Amino acid sequence: MVEPPFHEGRSLLPSRPMANPTALCETSLGNFTLELFVDKMPITASNFVKLAKSGFYDGLHFHRIIDGFMIQFGCPHSKDPNSNRAGTGDSPNGTIQDEHPADAKISNQPGTISMANTGRPNSGSCQFFINTVDNARLDWFSPGPSKHPVFGKVIEGMDTIQKIEHTPTGANDKPRTPVQMIKVTVSET
């Protein structure tokens, strides 16, 4: 008699790795979709997933846009697009541990999403940026003070990222016309 490949409800066959979650980001300038690298950067990517699922990012605004560099988002103070405190806020869950795994040296290339921080260790929280150019100098594994771990990438909608990047800005790289994140919807398969 051949035993079935199950024992007490559990498969004895090797399981396939789960696909990484994705996040549909609906903005006032169009949509883009992110793949979140929970397989390589579980602390940082899971932090984003938890915040997005709670609705934390819904209604916030991109508060820092530098054409030819990156677009930054995620500060709770950016709910008001004119707030002078935009860029200074943390998650209601506080900061997270820096994540620098030896097997996840993912460079800050165009379309990658990276954790923003204050420059101090373990100061990442809820703010992130999307690279619009090659920013390898920001890699956590490169020489220098900047240590920004990549935890995802844009898989659809780079045209929207470029629209946001080219938004005219004023003082402190703040968009003159607010760019709102209407809703972030995470899908896990």
VEXDREN-2710 file (C-alpha; in Angstrom, 1 decimal):
% VEXDREN-2710
k/r/px/py/pz
1/MET/0.0/0.0/0.0
2/VAL/1.3/3.4/-1.0
3/GLU/1.0/6.1/1.6
4/PRO/-0.6/9.3/0.5
5/PRO/1.7/12.4/0.6
6/PHE/-0.1/13.8/3.7
7/HIS/0.2/13.1/7.4
8/GLU/-2.2/14.6/9.9
9/GLY/-3.3/17.3/7.4
10/ARG/0.3/18.3/6.5
11/SER/1.9/17.7/3.1
12/LEU/5.1/15.7/3.2
13/LEU/6.0/16.9/-0.3
14/PRO/8.3/19.9/-0.4
15/SER/6.3/23.1/-0.5
16/ARG/6.9/25.7/-3.2
17/PRO/8.2/29.0/-1.8
18/MET/5.4/31.6/-1.4
19/ALA/5.4/34.5/-3.9
20/ASN/6.3/37.8/-2.4
21/PRO/3.4/40.1/-1.7
22/THR/2.6/43.0/-4.0
23/ALA/1.2/46.4/-3.2
24/LEU/-1.0/48.4/-5.6
25/CYS/-0.4/52.1/-4.9
26/GLU/-3.1/54.4/-6.2
27/THR/-2.0/58.0/-6.4
28/SER/-3.4/61.2/-7.7
29/LEU/-1.1/60.9/-10.7
30/GLY/-1.8/57.2/-11.5
31/ASN/-1.1/53.8/-10.2
32/PHE/2.0/51.7/-9.7
33/THR/2.6/48.2/-8.2
34/LEU/5.4/47.1/-5.9
35/GLU/6.8/43.7/-5.2
36/LEU/7.9/43.5/-1.6
37/PHE/10.9/41.3/-0.8
38/VAL/9.7/39.6/2.3
39/ASP/11.8/36.6/1.2
40/LYS/15.1/38.6/1.4
41/MET/14.2/41.6/3.7
42/PRO/11.6/40.2/6.1
43/ILE/11.8/42.9/8.8
44/THR/11.6/45.9/6.4
45/ALA/9.2/44.5/3.9
46/SER/6.9/43.1/6.6
47/ASN/6.9/46.5/8.3
48/PHE/5.6/48.1/5.1
49/VAL/3.0/45.4/4.6
50/LYS/1.7/45.8/8.2
51/LEU/1.4/49.6/7.8
52/ALA/-0.2/49.4/4.4
53/LYS/-2.8/46.8/5.6
54/SER/-3.7/49.0/8.5
55/GLY/-4.4/51.9/6.2
56/PHE/-1.5/54.0/7.5
57/TYR/-0.4/55.2/4.1
58/ASP/-3.8/56.0/2.7
59/GLY/-4.3/59.7/2.2
60/LEU/-0.7/60.7/2.8
61/HIS/1.3/62.8/0.3
62/PHE/4.7/62.5/-1.3
63/HIS/6.6/65.1/0.8
64/ARG/10.0/65.1/-1.0
65/ILE/10.7/64.8/-4.7
66/ILE/14.1/65.3/-6.3
67/ASP/14.0/64.9/-10.0
68/GLY/16.9/62.8/-11.1
69/PHE/17.3/61.2/-7.7
70/MET/14.2/59.8/-5.9
71/ILE/10.6/60.3/-4.6
72/GLN/9.9/60.0/-0.9
73/PHE/6.8/59.1/0.9
74/GLY/5.3/57.7/4.2
75/CYS/5.5/60.5/6.8
76/PRO/2.3/60.7/8.9
77/HIS/2.6/64.5/9.0
78/SER/2.2/64.6/5.2
79/LYS/-1.6/64.0/5.6
80/ASP/-1.5/67.8/5.3
81/PRO/0.5/68.4/2.1
82/ASN/1.6/71.8/3.4
83/SER/2.8/70.7/6.8
84/ASN/6.3/71.9/7.7
85/ARG/6.6/68.7/9.8
86/ALA/6.3/66.4/6.7
87/GLY/9.4/64.2/6.6
88/THR/9.9/64.1/10.4
89/GLY/7.3/61.6/11.5
90/ASP/7.5/58.0/12.6
91/SER/5.2/55.0/12.5
92/PRO/2.8/54.4/15.4
93/ASN/4.8/51.2/15.8
94/GLY/8.1/53.1/16.3
95/THR/11.4/52.3/14.5
96/ILE/12.6/49.0/13.1
97/GLN/15.9/47.2/13.3
98/ASP/18.3/47.8/10.4
99/GLU/18.3/44.9/8.1
100/HIS/21.6/44.1/6.3
101/PRO/21.5/40.3/5.4
102/ALA/24.6/39.1/3.6
103/ASP/22.5/37.2/1.0
104/ALA/20.4/40.3/0.1
105/LYS/22.8/42.9/-1.3
106/ILE/20.2/44.6/-3.5
107/SER/21.4/47.8/-5.0
108/ASN/19.4/51.1/-5.1
109/GLN/18.7/50.9/-8.8
110/PRO/15.9/52.8/-10.7
111/GLY/12.5/51.5/-9.6
112/THR/13.7/50.0/-6.3
113/ILE/12.1/50.9/-3.0
114/SER/14.3/51.6/-0.1
115/MET/13.9/52.4/3.6
116/ALA/14.5/56.1/4.6
117/ASN/16.1/56.8/7.9
118/THR/17.7/59.7/9.8
119/GLY/21.2/58.5/9.3
120/ARG/21.4/56.9/12.7
121/PRO/21.3/53.1/13.1
122/ASN/17.9/51.5/13.5
123/SER/16.0/54.8/12.7
124/GLY/13.9/53.5/9.8
125/SER/10.2/53.5/10.4
126/CYS/7.5/54.2/7.9
127/GLN/9.1/56.5/5.3
128/PHE/10.6/55.1/2.1
129/PHE/11.8/56.3/-1.2
130/ILE/11.7/55.0/-4.7
131/ASN/14.9/55.4/-6.6
132/THR/14.5/57.0/-10.1
133/VAL/18.2/56.7/-11.0
134/ASP/21.2/54.5/-10.0
135/ASN/21.8/55.4/-6.4
136/ALA/24.4/52.7/-5.5
137/ARG/26.1/55.2/-3.1
138/LEU/23.1/54.7/-0.9
139/ASP/23.5/50.9/-0.6
140/TRP/23.9/49.6/2.9
141/PHE/26.9/47.5/1.7
142/SER/28.7/50.4/0.0
143/PRO/31.4/52.6/1.6
144/GLY/30.1/55.8/3.2
145/PRO/27.6/56.9/5.7
146/SER/24.3/56.2/3.8
147/LYS/22.8/52.9/4.6
148/HIS/19.4/52.4/2.9
149/PRO/18.2/48.8/2.5
150/VAL/16.2/48.0/-0.7
151/PHE/13.1/46.0/0.2
152/GLY/11.1/46.0/-3.0
153/LYS/10.8/47.2/-6.6
154/VAL/8.3/48.7/-8.9
155/ILE/6.9/45.9/-11.2
156/GLU/4.2/48.0/-13.0
157/GLY/3.7/51.7/-13.4
158/MET/7.2/53.3/-13.9
159/ASP/5.4/55.9/-16.0
160/THR/3.5/57.0/-12.9
161/ILE/6.8/57.1/-10.9
162/GLN/8.3/59.4/-13.6
163/LYS/5.2/61.7/-13.5
164/ILE/5.7/62.0/-9.8
165/GLU/9.4/62.6/-10.2
166/HIS/8.9/65.4/-12.7
167/THR/6.4/67.2/-10.5
168/PRO/7.6/70.8/-10.0
169/THR/8.8/71.4/-6.4
170/GLY/9.5/74.3/-4.1
171/ALA/11.3/74.8/-0.8
172/ASN/12.6/71.6/0.8
173/ASP/11.8/69.6/-2.4
174/LYS/8.1/69.7/-1.5
175/PRO/5.8/69.3/-4.6
176/ARG/4.1/72.6/-5.5
177/THR/1.0/70.6/-6.5
178/PRO/0.4/67.9/-3.9
179/VAL/0.7/64.3/-5.0
180/GLN/-1.5/62.1/-2.8
181/MET/-1.3/58.3/-2.1
182/ILE/-5.0/57.6/-2.3
183/LYS/-4.8/54.0/-1.2
184/VAL/-2.3/51.1/-0.8
185/THR/-3.7/47.6/-1.3
186/VAL/-1.5/44.6/-0.4
187/SER/-2.0/41.3/-2.1
188/GLU/-0.5/38.1/-0.7
189/THR/-0.5/34.9/-2.7
END
